[in-house]
Amino acid sequence: MFRICFILSLILVVSCSQLNLERSPTSVVSGDFSCAELVLQFPYVRQYDHGDLKQVSISSFDDHLQVTQFLYGRPGVLSRKKVLMSLSFDDLRAYIKEKPIPYVMGGDGRKYIVDRHHFSLSLFELKDNLFEKFGERVTDIEVYFQEILFEDLDTELLERSSFIKLMMENKLAYLRSGEEFKSFDELPKSIGGLKEDYYRGLSWLVRKSGAYKKTDTPFAEFYWADYLKSQLNITDNQFSKKNIKRAIRASIISNEFNSSLPGFRGTNSLSNDEIKELTKKYMKKLKKKGLLSLKGM
């Protein structure tokens, strides 16, 4: 019963808090209004226009980016750093250009990045390493940004409350941090202010294994992270093979909790042998990708 309440209340609170900005996260948790029709629904994807690419030298790229979430998963950062450091100079420049960082410009003059938080953190952490590898040429490596545009609306001219409402109504921020919801104004003011969350990292590994599918649903890996936290009693917070296997198994065995999560691909008709084989298959996929032995895990 506790787990059922946890999952349902999680989805209810996320949905309501991100769609009804007249209520505070506190009032949502306390059940101060009714939005039962939102249970088991998730944010949908909206398409936006984008401005031209803008770039800055990686040498001047710092962590003073306004993030729109509180948490990140360490394996996702370590994997990206591994890829970035393996590339030649020209391939690295091309790779980064293919991954512009989307943002909404706020009235405070800050870029509110709405995606690629892990990628941005990876670049920031690698600045010294890239300088050691490429020397003075590192100044020719550029990081690209791309502004999200809203028709007939200049986000820089919006009052603070209107800007926050725009961000939340368009699912461009995620305010859950651990066991609580925080306000938009509490978001970290730098990429380095993101807090590592073990289950967020575990959720990323499970997705990369193929145990659940990548979807366009915003914040999907956060929902899976909360699900895994409700199902697994992991005390060492290590990304060991044992822990990853448990997470994969919990993701592919259908139950009343995970079957409604975005990207679910399991079934309730799997035999124990089939579950064992699928788990083995997904673990092999992680091993092939080099995700079972990331340095720093």
Short mmCIF file of the C-alpha atoms (twelve columns), coordinates in Angstrom:
data_MODEL
# 
_entry.id   MODEL 
# 
loop_
_atom_site.group_PDB 
_atom_site.id 
_atom_site.type_symbol 
_atom_site.label_atom_id 
_atom_site.label_alt_id 
_atom_site.label_comp_id 
_atom_site.label_asym_id 
_atom_site.label_seq_id 
_atom_site.Cartn_x 
_atom_site.Cartn_y 
_atom_site.Cartn_z 
_atom_site.pdbx_PDB_model_num 
ATOM 1   C CA . MET A 1   0.000  0.000   0.000   1 
ATOM 2   C CA . PHE A 2   2.831  2.403   0.835   1 
ATOM 3   C CA . ARG A 3   4.406  1.881   -2.571  1 
ATOM 4   C CA . ILE A 4   1.097  2.378   -4.358  1 
ATOM 5   C CA . CYS A 5   0.533  5.627   -2.496  1 
ATOM 6   C CA . PHE A 6   4.107  6.707   -3.224  1 
ATOM 7   C CA . ILE A 7   3.845  6.273   -6.981  1 
ATOM 8   C CA . LEU A 8   0.367  7.717   -7.294  1 
ATOM 9   C CA . SER A 9   1.150  10.698  -5.097  1 
ATOM 10  C CA . LEU A 10  4.420  11.292  -6.985  1 
ATOM 11  C CA . ILE A 11  2.661  11.465  -10.325 1 
ATOM 12  C CA . LEU A 12  -0.200 13.474  -8.878  1 
ATOM 13  C CA . VAL A 13  2.087  16.004  -7.230  1 
ATOM 14  C CA . VAL A 14  4.350  16.364  -10.272 1 
ATOM 15  C CA . SER A 15  1.424  16.804  -12.625 1 
ATOM 16  C CA . CYS A 16  -0.484 19.217  -10.434 1 
ATOM 17  C CA . SER A 17  2.477  21.281  -9.324  1 
ATOM 18  C CA . GLN A 18  3.640  21.742  -12.884 1 
ATOM 19  C CA . LEU A 19  0.230  22.543  -14.342 1 
ATOM 20  C CA . ASN A 20  -1.384 24.632  -11.596 1 
ATOM 21  C CA . LEU A 21  0.932  27.459  -10.658 1 
ATOM 22  C CA . GLU A 22  -1.651 29.208  -8.537  1 
ATOM 23  C CA . ARG A 23  -0.925 26.547  -5.908  1 
ATOM 24  C CA . SER A 24  2.379  26.143  -4.154  1 
ATOM 25  C CA . PRO A 25  4.155  22.758  -3.927  1 
ATOM 26  C CA . THR A 26  3.234  22.758  -0.237  1 
ATOM 27  C CA . SER A 27  -0.479 23.055  -0.973  1 
ATOM 28  C CA . VAL A 28  -0.168 20.293  -3.554  1 
ATOM 29  C CA . VAL A 29  1.401  17.883  -1.084  1 
ATOM 30  C CA . SER A 30  -1.162 18.710  1.581   1 
ATOM 31  C CA . GLY A 31  -3.995 17.938  -0.821  1 
ATOM 32  C CA . ASP A 32  -5.404 21.452  -0.677  1 
ATOM 33  C CA . PHE A 33  -7.151 20.999  -4.024  1 
ATOM 34  C CA . SER A 34  -8.426 18.257  -6.270  1 
ATOM 35  C CA . CYS A 35  -6.758 17.289  -9.517  1 
ATOM 36  C CA . ALA A 36  -7.355 13.548  -9.501  1 
ATOM 37  C CA . GLU A 37  -7.915 13.574  -13.241 1 
ATOM 38  C CA . LEU A 38  -4.178 14.174  -13.663 1 
ATOM 39  C CA . VAL A 39  -3.113 10.946  -11.936 1 
ATOM 40  C CA . LEU A 40  -1.091 8.650   -14.214 1 
ATOM 41  C CA . GLN A 41  -0.617 11.396  -16.774 1 
ATOM 42  C CA . PHE A 42  2.757  12.828  -17.715 1 
ATOM 43  C CA . PRO A 43  3.934  16.078  -19.308 1 
ATOM 44  C CA . TYR A 44  3.513  16.042  -23.047 1 
ATOM 45  C CA . VAL A 45  5.982  17.244  -25.640 1 
ATOM 46  C CA . ARG A 46  5.635  20.624  -27.274 1 
ATOM 47  C CA . GLN A 47  7.508  21.756  -30.343 1 
ATOM 48  C CA . TYR A 48  9.251  25.110  -30.295 1 
ATOM 49  C CA . ASP A 49  10.936 27.410  -32.740 1 
ATOM 50  C CA . HIS A 50  14.652 27.865  -32.200 1 
ATOM 51  C CA . GLY A 51  16.912 30.812  -32.820 1 
ATOM 52  C CA . ASP A 52  20.253 30.777  -34.572 1 
ATOM 53  C CA . LEU A 53  23.187 28.991  -33.002 1 
ATOM 54  C CA . LYS A 54  25.342 31.124  -30.740 1 
ATOM 55  C CA . GLN A 55  28.730 30.018  -29.574 1 
ATOM 56  C CA . VAL A 56  31.379 30.811  -26.988 1 
ATOM 57  C CA . SER A 57  34.901 29.481  -26.694 1 
ATOM 58  C CA . ILE A 58  35.122 26.601  -24.267 1 
ATOM 59  C CA . SER A 59  37.917 28.527  -22.560 1 
ATOM 60  C CA . SER A 60  35.325 31.079  -21.407 1 
ATOM 61  C CA . PHE A 61  32.590 28.508  -20.799 1 
ATOM 62  C CA . ASP A 62  31.941 28.466  -17.064 1 
ATOM 63  C CA . ASP A 63  29.380 26.898  -14.783 1 
ATOM 64  C CA . HIS A 64  27.298 30.061  -14.420 1 
ATOM 65  C CA . LEU A 65  24.393 28.621  -16.346 1 
ATOM 66  C CA . GLN A 66  20.944 28.812  -14.841 1 
ATOM 67  C CA . VAL A 67  19.786 25.212  -14.590 1 
ATOM 68  C CA . THR A 68  16.158 24.117  -14.524 1 
ATOM 69  C CA . GLN A 69  16.472 21.021  -12.358 1 
ATOM 70  C CA . PHE A 70  18.096 20.183  -9.021  1 
ATOM 71  C CA . LEU A 71  19.513 16.705  -9.575  1 
ATOM 72  C CA . TYR A 72  21.715 14.801  -11.995 1 
ATOM 73  C CA . GLY A 73  23.066 11.259  -12.375 1 
ATOM 74  C CA . ARG A 74  26.815 10.710  -12.209 1 
ATOM 75  C CA . PRO A 75  27.050 7.830   -14.734 1 
ATOM 76  C CA . GLY A 76  25.612 10.050  -17.457 1 
ATOM 77  C CA . VAL A 77  28.333 12.635  -16.864 1 
ATOM 78  C CA . LEU A 78  31.137 10.083  -16.683 1 
ATOM 79  C CA . SER A 79  29.996 8.460   -19.926 1 
ATOM 80  C CA . ARG A 80  29.911 11.784  -21.767 1 
ATOM 81  C CA . LYS A 81  33.337 12.733  -20.439 1 
ATOM 82  C CA . LYS A 82  34.719 9.430   -21.674 1 
ATOM 83  C CA . VAL A 83  33.338 10.061  -25.165 1 
ATOM 84  C CA . LEU A 84  34.547 13.667  -25.289 1 
ATOM 85  C CA . MET A 85  38.094 12.776  -24.261 1 
ATOM 86  C CA . SER A 86  38.299 10.002  -26.854 1 
ATOM 87  C CA . LEU A 87  37.726 12.338  -29.806 1 
ATOM 88  C CA . SER A 88  40.281 14.035  -31.986 1 
ATOM 89  C CA . PHE A 89  40.350 17.833  -32.106 1 
ATOM 90  C CA . ASP A 90  38.276 18.124  -35.282 1 
ATOM 91  C CA . ASP A 91  35.849 15.384  -34.274 1 
ATOM 92  C CA . LEU A 92  35.372 16.999  -30.870 1 
ATOM 93  C CA . ARG A 93  34.495 20.350  -32.429 1 
ATOM 94  C CA . ALA A 94  31.980 18.692  -34.743 1 
ATOM 95  C CA . TYR A 95  30.515 16.594  -31.928 1 
ATOM 96  C CA . ILE A 96  29.913 19.611  -29.686 1 
ATOM 97  C CA . LYS A 97  28.352 21.606  -32.521 1 
ATOM 98  C CA . GLU A 98  25.819 18.828  -33.047 1 
ATOM 99  C CA . LYS A 99  24.655 19.235  -29.440 1 
ATOM 100 C CA . PRO A 100 23.617 22.860  -28.935 1 
ATOM 101 C CA . ILE A 101 22.376 23.661  -25.433 1 
ATOM 102 C CA . PRO A 102 18.754 24.878  -25.563 1 
ATOM 103 C CA . TYR A 103 17.783 27.754  -23.293 1 
ATOM 104 C CA . VAL A 104 15.116 30.313  -22.558 1 
ATOM 105 C CA . MET A 105 16.358 33.849  -21.954 1 
ATOM 106 C CA . GLY A 106 15.108 35.281  -18.689 1 
ATOM 107 C CA . GLY A 107 14.419 38.869  -17.782 1 
ATOM 108 C CA . ASP A 108 17.377 38.696  -15.404 1 
ATOM 109 C CA . GLY A 109 19.696 38.257  -18.394 1 
ATOM 110 C CA . ARG A 110 20.445 34.619  -17.591 1 
ATOM 111 C CA . LYS A 111 20.234 31.670  -19.945 1 
ATOM 112 C CA . TYR A 112 17.857 29.103  -18.440 1 
ATOM 113 C CA . ILE A 113 19.107 25.872  -19.981 1 
ATOM 114 C CA . VAL A 114 16.290 23.369  -20.359 1 
ATOM 115 C CA . ASP A 115 18.182 20.304  -21.597 1 
ATOM 116 C CA . ARG A 116 21.701 18.845  -21.829 1 
ATOM 117 C CA . HIS A 117 22.490 19.475  -18.178 1 
ATOM 118 C CA . HIS A 118 24.727 16.398  -18.064 1 
ATOM 119 C CA . PHE A 119 26.480 17.403  -21.276 1 
ATOM 120 C CA . SER A 120 27.072 20.931  -19.939 1 
ATOM 121 C CA . LEU A 121 28.449 19.615  -16.655 1 
ATOM 122 C CA . SER A 122 30.739 17.245  -18.557 1 
ATOM 123 C CA . LEU A 123 32.193 20.100  -20.612 1 
ATOM 124 C CA . PHE A 124 32.717 22.237  -17.543 1 
ATOM 125 C CA . GLU A 125 34.520 19.454  -15.679 1 
ATOM 126 C CA . LEU A 126 36.735 18.695  -18.697 1 
ATOM 127 C CA . LYS A 127 38.038 22.201  -19.377 1 
ATOM 128 C CA . ASP A 128 41.436 21.594  -17.765 1 
ATOM 129 C CA . ASN A 129 41.746 18.130  -19.312 1 
ATOM 130 C CA . LEU A 130 41.035 19.466  -22.784 1 
ATOM 131 C CA . PHE A 131 43.630 22.197  -22.314 1 
ATOM 132 C CA . GLU A 132 46.193 19.561  -21.358 1 
ATOM 133 C CA . LYS A 133 45.284 17.494  -24.414 1 
ATOM 134 C CA . PHE A 134 45.049 20.212  -27.056 1 
ATOM 135 C CA . GLY A 135 47.052 23.100  -25.610 1 
ATOM 136 C CA . GLU A 136 46.300 26.595  -26.909 1 
ATOM 137 C CA . ARG A 137 44.081 25.155  -29.637 1 
ATOM 138 C CA . VAL A 138 41.434 24.624  -26.977 1 
ATOM 139 C CA . THR A 139 40.366 28.251  -27.488 1 
ATOM 140 C CA . ASP A 140 39.107 27.219  -30.935 1 
ATOM 141 C CA . ILE A 141 36.708 24.682  -29.417 1 
ATOM 142 C CA . GLU A 142 33.288 26.305  -29.189 1 
ATOM 143 C CA . VAL A 143 30.211 25.469  -27.132 1 
ATOM 144 C CA . TYR A 144 26.924 26.160  -28.887 1 
ATOM 145 C CA . PHE A 145 23.670 27.523  -27.480 1 
ATOM 146 C CA . GLN A 146 20.263 27.785  -29.100 1 
ATOM 147 C CA . GLU A 147 17.442 29.919  -27.761 1 
ATOM 148 C CA . ILE A 148 13.900 28.574  -27.529 1 
ATOM 149 C CA . LEU A 149 11.536 31.100  -29.085 1 
ATOM 150 C CA . PHE A 150 7.877  31.674  -28.316 1 
ATOM 151 C CA . GLU A 151 5.650  33.212  -30.972 1 
ATOM 152 C CA . ASP A 152 4.921  36.907  -30.374 1 
ATOM 153 C CA . LEU A 153 6.559  36.753  -26.960 1 
ATOM 154 C CA . ASP A 154 9.835  38.195  -25.736 1 
ATOM 155 C CA . THR A 155 10.694 36.219  -22.619 1 
ATOM 156 C CA . GLU A 156 13.198 38.858  -21.498 1 
ATOM 157 C CA . LEU A 157 10.359 41.350  -21.069 1 
ATOM 158 C CA . LEU A 158 8.200  39.128  -18.874 1 
ATOM 159 C CA . GLU A 159 7.707  39.860  -15.203 1 
ATOM 160 C CA . ARG A 160 9.216  37.232  -12.942 1 
ATOM 161 C CA . SER A 161 5.919  35.555  -12.055 1 
ATOM 162 C CA . SER A 162 4.884  35.405  -15.723 1 
ATOM 163 C CA . PHE A 163 8.253  33.976  -16.730 1 
ATOM 164 C CA . ILE A 164 8.022  31.227  -14.107 1 
ATOM 165 C CA . LYS A 165 4.485  30.409  -15.218 1 
ATOM 166 C CA . LEU A 166 5.655  30.170  -18.829 1 
ATOM 167 C CA . MET A 167 8.467  27.805  -17.879 1 
ATOM 168 C CA . MET A 168 6.277  25.548  -15.789 1 
ATOM 169 C CA . GLU A 169 3.316  25.436  -18.161 1 
ATOM 170 C CA . ASN A 170 5.673  24.403  -20.953 1 
ATOM 171 C CA . LYS A 171 7.336  21.703  -18.829 1 
ATOM 172 C CA . LEU A 172 10.723 23.381  -18.987 1 
ATOM 173 C CA . ALA A 173 11.679 22.906  -15.346 1 
ATOM 174 C CA . TYR A 174 11.581 20.059  -12.830 1 
ATOM 175 C CA . LEU A 175 11.264 21.152  -9.220  1 
ATOM 176 C CA . ARG A 176 11.384 17.881  -7.322  1 
ATOM 177 C CA . SER A 177 14.570 17.434  -5.295  1 
ATOM 178 C CA . GLY A 178 14.884 14.197  -3.393  1 
ATOM 179 C CA . GLU A 179 11.831 13.825  -1.185  1 
ATOM 180 C CA . GLU A 180 10.588 17.380  -1.565  1 
ATOM 181 C CA . PHE A 181 9.467  19.986  -4.027  1 
ATOM 182 C CA . LYS A 182 11.208 23.333  -4.092  1 
ATOM 183 C CA . SER A 183 10.356 26.661  -5.633  1 
ATOM 184 C CA . PHE A 184 11.541 27.831  -9.038  1 
ATOM 185 C CA . ASP A 185 13.649 30.548  -7.408  1 
ATOM 186 C CA . GLU A 186 15.561 27.909  -5.424  1 
ATOM 187 C CA . LEU A 187 17.002 26.367  -8.587  1 
ATOM 188 C CA . PRO A 188 20.834 26.336  -8.562  1 
ATOM 189 C CA . LYS A 189 22.384 29.356  -10.240 1 
ATOM 190 C CA . SER A 190 25.202 27.312  -11.776 1 
ATOM 191 C CA . ILE A 191 25.715 23.971  -13.467 1 
ATOM 192 C CA . GLY A 192 28.038 23.049  -10.623 1 
ATOM 193 C CA . GLY A 193 25.153 23.515  -8.218  1 
ATOM 194 C CA . LEU A 194 23.418 20.367  -9.438  1 
ATOM 195 C CA . LYS A 195 23.261 17.688  -6.765  1 
ATOM 196 C CA . GLU A 196 24.095 14.100  -7.584  1 
ATOM 197 C CA . ASP A 197 21.234 11.665  -7.070  1 
ATOM 198 C CA . TYR A 198 22.068 7.968   -6.994  1 
ATOM 199 C CA . TYR A 199 18.736 6.763   -8.336  1 
ATOM 200 C CA . ARG A 200 18.792 9.311   -11.148 1 
ATOM 201 C CA . GLY A 201 22.090 7.772   -12.234 1 
ATOM 202 C CA . LEU A 202 20.736 4.253   -11.848 1 
ATOM 203 C CA . SER A 203 17.700 5.176   -13.930 1 
ATOM 204 C CA . TRP A 204 19.980 6.392   -16.724 1 
ATOM 205 C CA . LEU A 205 21.920 3.120   -16.737 1 
ATOM 206 C CA . VAL A 206 18.707 1.099   -16.871 1 
ATOM 207 C CA . ARG A 207 17.523 3.096   -19.871 1 
ATOM 208 C CA . LYS A 208 20.854 2.707   -21.647 1 
ATOM 209 C CA . SER A 209 20.567 -1.037  -21.111 1 
ATOM 210 C CA . GLY A 210 17.294 -1.034  -23.033 1 
ATOM 211 C CA . ALA A 211 15.176 -2.209  -20.100 1 
ATOM 212 C CA . TYR A 212 12.901 0.741   -20.761 1 
ATOM 213 C CA . LYS A 213 12.713 2.865   -23.886 1 
ATOM 214 C CA . LYS A 214 13.832 6.419   -24.405 1 
ATOM 215 C CA . THR A 215 10.808 8.637   -24.921 1 
ATOM 216 C CA . ASP A 216 10.063 12.281  -25.621 1 
ATOM 217 C CA . THR A 217 8.241  12.601  -22.304 1 
ATOM 218 C CA . PRO A 218 9.970  15.333  -20.284 1 
ATOM 219 C CA . PHE A 219 11.628 14.162  -17.073 1 
ATOM 220 C CA . ALA A 220 11.019 10.453  -17.829 1 
ATOM 221 C CA . GLU A 221 14.277 9.379   -16.179 1 
ATOM 222 C CA . PHE A 222 13.297 11.267  -13.036 1 
ATOM 223 C CA . TYR A 223 10.042 9.305   -12.828 1 
ATOM 224 C CA . TRP A 224 11.913 6.040   -13.272 1 
ATOM 225 C CA . ALA A 225 14.428 7.111   -10.637 1 
ATOM 226 C CA . ASP A 226 11.654 7.658   -8.110  1 
ATOM 227 C CA . TYR A 227 10.124 4.322   -9.038  1 
ATOM 228 C CA . LEU A 228 13.418 2.499   -8.508  1 
ATOM 229 C CA . LYS A 229 13.907 4.246   -5.187  1 
ATOM 230 C CA . SER A 230 10.485 3.040   -4.055  1 
ATOM 231 C CA . GLN A 231 11.267 -0.555  -5.079  1 
ATOM 232 C CA . LEU A 232 14.895 -1.092  -4.126  1 
ATOM 233 C CA . ASN A 233 16.490 -0.897  -0.733  1 
ATOM 234 C CA . ILE A 234 20.023 -0.051  -1.831  1 
ATOM 235 C CA . THR A 235 22.186 1.205   1.017   1 
ATOM 236 C CA . ASP A 236 25.669 1.382   -0.502  1 
ATOM 237 C CA . ASN A 237 24.748 3.675   -3.432  1 
ATOM 238 C CA . GLN A 238 27.245 1.880   -5.637  1 
ATOM 239 C CA . PHE A 239 26.760 1.225   -9.345  1 
ATOM 240 C CA . SER A 240 27.747 -2.391  -8.907  1 
ATOM 241 C CA . LYS A 241 26.636 -5.134  -11.251 1 
ATOM 242 C CA . LYS A 242 24.456 -6.509  -8.468  1 
ATOM 243 C CA . ASN A 243 22.616 -3.235  -7.976  1 
ATOM 244 C CA . ILE A 244 22.207 -2.604  -11.697 1 
ATOM 245 C CA . LYS A 245 20.807 -6.116  -12.184 1 
ATOM 246 C CA . ARG A 246 18.258 -5.501  -9.441  1 
ATOM 247 C CA . ALA A 247 17.226 -2.229  -11.080 1 
ATOM 248 C CA . ILE A 248 16.853 -3.842  -14.511 1 
ATOM 249 C CA . ARG A 249 14.808 -6.675  -13.059 1 
ATOM 250 C CA . ALA A 250 12.515 -4.217  -11.273 1 
ATOM 251 C CA . SER A 251 12.024 -2.345  -14.536 1 
ATOM 252 C CA . ILE A 252 11.026 -5.266  -16.750 1 
ATOM 253 C CA . ILE A 253 8.717  -7.122  -14.350 1 
ATOM 254 C CA . SER A 254 5.314  -5.569  -14.910 1 
ATOM 255 C CA . ASN A 255 3.451  -4.299  -11.869 1 
ATOM 256 C CA . GLU A 256 0.931  -1.606  -10.981 1 
ATOM 257 C CA . PHE A 257 3.759  0.892   -10.475 1 
ATOM 258 C CA . ASN A 258 6.008  0.722   -13.540 1 
ATOM 259 C CA . SER A 259 3.534  -0.314  -16.254 1 
ATOM 260 C CA . SER A 260 2.291  3.278   -16.527 1 
ATOM 261 C CA . LEU A 261 5.731  4.878   -16.651 1 
ATOM 262 C CA . PRO A 262 6.906  6.375   -19.985 1 
ATOM 263 C CA . GLY A 263 9.024  3.942   -21.968 1 
ATOM 264 C CA . PHE A 264 7.882  0.800   -20.131 1 
ATOM 265 C CA . ARG A 265 8.481  -2.266  -22.285 1 
ATOM 266 C CA . GLY A 266 7.997  -5.133  -19.848 1 
ATOM 267 C CA . THR A 267 5.153  -7.588  -19.563 1 
ATOM 268 C CA . ASN A 268 3.392  -9.476  -16.790 1 
ATOM 269 C CA . SER A 269 3.658  -12.769 -18.649 1 
ATOM 270 C CA . LEU A 270 7.408  -13.266 -18.285 1 
ATOM 271 C CA . SER A 271 8.608  -16.473 -16.681 1 
ATOM 272 C CA . ASN A 272 11.503 -16.479 -14.239 1 
ATOM 273 C CA . ASP A 273 13.768 -17.900 -16.937 1 
ATOM 274 C CA . GLU A 274 12.712 -15.183 -19.387 1 
ATOM 275 C CA . ILE A 275 13.336 -12.479 -16.804 1 
ATOM 276 C CA . LYS A 276 16.776 -13.944 -16.152 1 
ATOM 277 C CA . GLU A 277 17.604 -14.008 -19.868 1 
ATOM 278 C CA . LEU A 278 16.384 -10.465 -20.463 1 
ATOM 279 C CA . THR A 279 18.375 -9.182  -17.505 1 
ATOM 280 C CA . LYS A 280 21.445 -10.932 -18.863 1 
ATOM 281 C CA . LYS A 281 20.809 -9.421  -22.299 1 
ATOM 282 C CA . TYR A 282 20.521 -5.893  -20.935 1 
ATOM 283 C CA . MET A 283 23.622 -6.286  -18.782 1 
ATOM 284 C CA . LYS A 284 25.572 -7.406  -21.841 1 
ATOM 285 C CA . LYS A 285 24.394 -4.301  -23.658 1 
ATOM 286 C CA . LEU A 286 25.751 -2.094  -20.876 1 
ATOM 287 C CA . LYS A 287 29.032 -3.973  -20.893 1 
ATOM 288 C CA . LYS A 288 29.363 -3.584  -24.658 1 
ATOM 289 C CA . LYS A 289 28.830 0.165   -24.273 1 
ATOM 290 C CA . GLY A 290 31.473 0.301   -21.555 1 
ATOM 291 C CA . LEU A 291 28.947 1.453   -18.960 1 
ATOM 292 C CA . LEU A 292 29.707 -1.171  -16.325 1 
ATOM 293 C CA . SER A 293 33.221 0.083   -15.718 1 
ATOM 294 C CA . LEU A 294 33.066 3.865   -15.910 1 
ATOM 295 C CA . LYS A 295 35.904 5.486   -14.032 1 
ATOM 296 C CA . GLY A 296 34.559 7.222   -10.960 1 
ATOM 297 C CA . MET A 297 31.564 4.929   -10.460 1 
# 
